[in-house]
Amino acid sequence: MNESLSAILSEIEGLVLKEDKQYLFGEVKPENIFNVLTYLKNHPQLYFDSLSCLTAIDNGAQAGTMEVIYQLYSIPFHHSLSVKVILSREHPTIDSVESIWKTANWHEREAYDMFGISFNNHPDLRRILMPADWEGFPLRKDYQTQETYRNIKVDYQQP
């Protein structure tokens, strides 16, 4: 990532930049996510016009946290940025960014369905992969498979 881009990003209130050997990424507190991502999309020199992916991570009961990671890309400027938010595992809730990028609609629904992360102001937050009456969130580390679903044995084989 070029130095002028890093300089612009370092000025954004609420965005803490971190670097590893090859990548620059940002960390944002949950209460700041909507404003920071709106800024990243609307800034004329950044213009992150594409939300390539939104994914979640369960760090487990011992850590007590979950993460939502946004992969942003600027099509005209050919630069990318990852933005991470750390949430409480007990009540994982964050503002929806569906009004910024429409593609977030299904990404957020998937994070809700698999991890139980709620997205405030999402227009249609319901399961997208699992049946509506499924119990639990399958990608949580402490997920317990149901023995039956609608009177059918759930035969899950551990690898």
C-alpha positions in Angstrom: 0.0 0.0 0.0 1.4 3.4 -0.9 2.4 6.0 1.7 -0.1 8.6 0.7 -2.9 6.1 1.2 -1.5 5.1 4.6 -1.3 8.8 5.5 -5.0 9.3 4.6 -6.1 6.2 6.5 -4.1 7.2 9.6 -6.1 10.4 9.9 -9.5 8.6 10.1 -11.0 9.0 13.6 -11.9 5.6 15.1 -9.7 3.6 12.7 -6.5 2.1 14.3 -4.1 1.0 11.6 -2.0 -2.1 12.0 0.6 -3.6 9.7 2.2 -7.0 9.2 4.9 -7.8 6.7 2.7 -7.3 3.6 -0.7 -5.9 4.6 -2.2 -2.9 6.2 -5.4 -3.4 8.1 -7.6 -1.5 10.4 -9.3 -2.2 13.7 -12.5 -0.3 14.7 -14.6 -0.3 17.8 -18.1 -1.6 17.2 -19.8 1.7 17.9 -17.6 3.4 15.2 -18.0 0.8 12.4 -20.8 2.5 10.4 -19.2 6.0 10.4 -15.7 4.7 9.6 -16.9 2.4 6.7 -19.1 5.2 5.3 -16.0 7.5 5.3 -13.9 4.8 3.6 -16.5 4.5 0.8 -17.1 8.2 0.3 -13.6 9.7 0.6 -12.6 10.7 -3.0 -9.0 9.4 -2.7 -10.0 6.1 -1.0 -13.4 5.2 -2.6 -13.7 1.7 -1.3 -16.7 1.0 -3.5 -16.8 -2.7 -3.1 -17.4 -4.9 0.0 -15.7 -8.0 -1.3 -16.4 -10.1 1.7 -17.7 -9.9 5.2 -16.8 -12.8 7.5 -16.9 -13.7 11.1 -14.6 -15.6 13.5 -15.5 -17.2 16.8 -12.5 -16.9 19.1 -14.1 -19.3 21.6 -15.6 -19.2 25.0 -12.3 -18.7 26.8 -11.4 -15.6 24.7 -15.0 -14.4 25.1 -14.9 -12.6 21.7 -16.0 -12.8 18.1 -14.8 -10.8 15.2 -16.4 -9.4 12.0 -13.9 -8.7 9.2 -14.7 -6.5 6.2 -12.7 -6.9 3.0 -12.9 -3.7 1.1 -11.7 -2.9 -2.4 -11.5 0.2 -4.5 -12.2 -0.7 -8.1 -10.9 2.5 -9.7 -7.9 2.9 -7.4 -7.0 -0.8 -7.2 -6.3 -0.8 -3.4 -7.7 -3.0 -0.7 -8.1 -2.9 3.1 -9.3 -5.3 5.7 -11.2 -3.8 8.7 -11.7 -5.9 11.9 -14.2 -5.4 14.7 -14.0 -7.3 17.9 -17.3 -8.1 19.6 -18.4 -9.6 22.9 -19.2 -13.2 22.4 -22.0 -13.0 25.0 -24.0 -10.4 23.0 -22.4 -10.1 19.5 -24.2 -7.1 18.0 -23.0 -4.5 15.5 -24.5 -2.0 13.1 -25.4 -3.2 9.6 -23.5 -1.7 6.6 -26.2 -2.9 4.2 -27.1 0.7 3.5 -23.5 1.4 2.4 -23.0 -1.7 0.3 -26.0 -3.7 -0.8 -23.9 -6.9 -1.0 -23.6 -6.8 2.8 -27.2 -7.9 3.0 -26.4 -11.6 2.4 -23.0 -11.5 4.0 -24.5 -10.2 7.3 -27.3 -12.8 7.1 -24.7 -15.5 6.7 -22.8 -14.3 9.8 -26.0 -14.2 11.7 -27.0 -17.7 10.6 -23.7 -19.3 11.3 -22.4 -17.3 14.3 -25.4 -15.6 15.8 -24.1 -12.1 15.2 -26.9 -9.6 15.1 -26.7 -6.6 12.8 -28.7 -3.5 13.9 -30.9 -1.9 11.2 -30.5 -4.8 8.8 -33.7 -4.8 6.6 -34.2 -8.6 6.6 -32.0 -10.4 9.3 -33.1 -14.0 9.1 -31.4 -17.3 8.4 -30.0 -17.7 4.9 -28.4 -21.2 4.9 -30.0 -23.1 7.7 -33.8 -23.8 8.1 -35.6 -21.0 9.9 -36.3 -23.3 12.9 -32.7 -24.7 13.2 -31.4 -24.5 16.8 -28.0 -22.9 17.4 -25.3 -21.4 15.2 -23.2 -24.1 13.5 -19.8 -22.2 13.2 -19.6 -21.4 16.9 -16.8 -23.3 18.6 -19.2 -24.6 21.3 -22.0 -25.6 18.8 -23.7 -28.9 19.7 -25.3 -30.7 16.8 -29.0 -31.4 17.2 -29.7 -35.2 17.6 -32.9 -34.8 15.5 -34.4 -32.3 13.2 -38.1 -32.6 12.6 -38.0 -36.1 13.8 -35.2 -37.1 11.5 -31.9 -38.3 13.0 -29.1 -35.8 12.3 -26.2 -38.2 11.5 -23.1 -36.0 11.9 -19.8 -37.8 11.5 -16.8 -36.3 13.3 -13.7 -36.4 11.0 
